[in-house]
Amino acid sequence: MNTRATIIHAYRVRRGWTQRQLAECLAVSPAAVGHWESGRNKVSDGSWGAACYLLDVDVNDALKTCETDAQRRHVLIAYTTAFPELARIEKETAYDCR
């Protein structure tokens, strides 16, 4: 299992969320979250940054999974801009995404 997969799974479980809850807060399918956690598919840098924000993963730990400066930029942008998007998603779902 890759590092991102391990982190997403561990922090999601720690938070007490189902894959469906995380998926709805990220505006992705529950299958996508399942595929990330199993290592079947890689999570995009943008979804990774937003997931780390939602799951309270330290931004420095999130950036450690990046191999290039471009990846670090994408993750950092997603991490720091996730909050306004969450407000919109919370209105559309039954979940408190934060």
SEDONU-578683 format. One line per field, with one value per residue (C-alpha): residue in one letter; x, y, z. Coordinates in Angstrom, 1 decimal. Last residue first. Example, Ala and Ser with C-alpha at 12.3 -4.5 7.8 and 13.67 -1.06 7.14 Angstrom:
<rs>
res	c(s|a)
east	c(13.7|12.3)
north	c(-1.1|-4.5)
up	c(7.1|7.8)
</rs>
This chain:
<rs>
res	c(r|c|d|y|a|t|e|k|e|i|r|a|l|e|p|f|a|t|t|y|a|i|l|v|h|r|r|q|a|d|t|e|c|t|k|l|a|d|n|v|d|v|d|l|l|y|c|a|a|g|w|s|g|d|s|v|k|n|r|g|s|e|w|h|g|v|a|a|p|s|v|a|l|c|e|a|l|q|r|q|t|w|g|r|r|v|r|y|a|h|i|i|t|a|r|t|n|m)
east	c(-15.1|-17.2|-20.4|-22.3|-25.9|-24.7|-25.3|-24.8|-21.7|-20.3|-20.5|-18.9|-16.2|-15.2|-14.4|-12.3|-10.2|-8.1|-5.1|-4.8|-5.6|-2.9|-0.4|-1.1|-0.7|2.5|4.1|3.3|5.0|8.0|8.4|8.2|5.3|4.5|6.4|4.0|1.1|3.2|4.1|0.5|-0.4|-3.3|-6.5|-8.8|-10.4|-7.2|-5.5|-8.4|-8.2|-4.4|-4.8|-7.8|-5.6|-2.5|-4.6|-5.1|-3.5|-5.6|-5.6|-3.7|-6.5|-7.1|-7.2|-9.5|-11.9|-11.9|-12.7|-15.4|-17.1|-17.3|-15.8|-17.1|-14.4|-17.0|-19.1|-16.2|-15.2|-18.7|-18.9|-15.6|-17.1|-15.9|-14.9|-12.2|-9.6|-10.9|-10.5|-7.0|-5.8|-7.3|-6.1|-2.6|-2.2|-3.3|-1.0|1.9|1.4|0.0)
north	c(19.7|18.1|18.2|15.8|15.8|16.9|19.8|22.6|20.8|20.8|24.6|25.2|22.6|24.6|27.6|25.5|23.6|26.5|26.0|22.2|22.3|25.0|23.1|19.8|21.4|23.2|20.1|18.2|20.8|20.7|17.0|13.7|14.6|12.3|14.6|17.4|15.8|15.3|19.0|19.9|18.0|15.6|17.1|14.7|17.4|19.3|16.0|15.1|18.5|18.1|14.6|15.5|18.1|15.9|13.2|10.0|7.0|4.0|0.4|1.3|-0.1|3.2|5.1|2.5|2.7|6.5|6.4|3.8|6.2|8.6|12.1|15.4|15.6|15.9|13.2|10.9|11.3|10.4|7.5|6.0|6.0|8.5|7.8|10.5|7.8|5.7|8.5|9.3|5.7|5.1|8.4|7.9|4.4|5.2|8.3|6.1|3.4|0.0)
up	c(9.0|6.3|8.4|6.3|4.9|1.5|-0.8|1.7|3.1|-0.5|-0.8|2.5|1.7|-1.4|0.6|3.0|0.5|-0.7|1.5|1.0|-2.7|-3.3|-1.1|-2.9|-6.4|-5.4|-3.8|-6.9|-9.1|-6.7|-7.4|-5.5|-3.1|-0.2|2.2|1.3|3.2|6.3|6.2|5.8|8.9|8.3|9.7|7.8|5.8|5.0|4.1|1.8|0.1|-0.6|-1.8|-4.0|-5.7|-5.9|-7.6|-5.6|-7.1|-8.1|-6.9|-3.8|-1.6|0.0|-3.3|-4.8|-1.9|-2.1|-5.8|-5.2|-2.7|-5.7|-5.6|-4.4|-1.6|1.2|-0.5|-0.8|2.8|3.9|1.5|2.7|6.1|8.7|12.3|12.3|13.2|10.3|7.9|9.3|8.9|5.4|4.0|5.5|4.3|0.7|0.6|1.7|-0.9|0.0)
</rs>
